Amino acid sequence: MNSKQENDSALAAEYALGTLRGGARLHFERRLVSDPTLAEQVGRWQTMLSRLDATVVPLRPPERVWKKIKLSLPPQRSASRWNWSYLGWALAAGLAAVVLIPYITSKPQVLSPLVVLNSSDAGKGQWIVNADRERSQLSLTPVQSQSVAATNSLQLWAIPAGEKPVSLGLLDSGKPTLLKVANVTLSPGTTIAISLEPKGGSPTGQPTGPVVYSGAL
């Protein structure tokens, strides 16, 4: 892996963790719009790190712990961009290890990038679609949180060439969603699309709202 790939991987990890801030974050988000490879890296990190949500139990430490931490901190000074990048990379690697140890030992299905769904409105972000080898399980991750009205839902569709759309389920607009694929074959030429539907999904079994993201296999 060359230095640019290493730097992009570190930035993707920081972005997924939320430690990439300020101008660096804005510049990274502009790159995501036109760089599918970078978006896939973010999707992989978000998929791995999202597993922590199901295993971590919040615990509020006693006040004395915070006081001890404050007293032990060195005088505040500005840190270089390299130091923050290294810190973000190290933190991401540590969290990934926590996630991957039970992941490897339990031998779950391996999901790999399948397609990037682009917005029909330029600048509105992307979705990363990962799938297992049989394409019977999908993981969809928004590159950034999506804003959806309380009266609407995002619905995923598979559209085989020359056939009607088949619903694959509803999506969580703010975090990765895992879906099973049982009623359609995701073969080359199939379009994967996300439409904006009434709350709870399309009442007709076919898309009724606008298609807001799409990509072809």
C-alpha positions, 0 to 999 in steps of 0.5 A: 500500500503506497503512502497516498492509500495509507493516508486515505485509509487513515482519513476514512477511519477518522471520518467514520469515527468523527475525529476528522474536524474543521477544514480537513473534514470539509475537504474530505467530504468534497472528495467523497462526492467524486471518489467512489474508492474513498467512499467505499473505504468509509463504508467499510470502516462505518460497517465495522465500527457500527458493530460496537453499538450492539456491544458497548454499554454506556457507563458514567465514571465517578466525578473523582475520575474526571478530576484526576484526569484533568490534574494529570493532563499536561499544559495545553498546546497546539498539535500538528496535523500529523499528530492528530492523524496518527492519533485518529489512525491509532484509535481507529486501529484499536477499535477495529481490533475490538470489533474484528476479534469476535467477528473473526472467531464467530466466522460471519458472512464476509461482506465486500463492496458491491456498488455505490449509489449516487444521489440524483441531486449532486452534492447530496451524498452517497450510499455504500452497498456491501454484499456477501458472496451469494448476494443474499445479504446486503449492508447499506451505509450512508456516507453521511447522515441523511435527513428524512422527514418523520412522515417519510421512509427510504425504501430500497429496490432491486430493478432487474433489466426489463423487469419491475422493481422488487422491494428489498426493505426499508433503510435507516437514514442515519446508520448502516442497515442490514437486509436479507435478499430472498425474492430477487437475484442481484445479477449484472445489469440490475439497478439498485435504487432508493426511493422516498416513500410514505412512512412505513414504505410504498403502499402499492408494492412499487415505488411511488416517490422519487428515486433519490439514489441509484447505481447499476451492478 
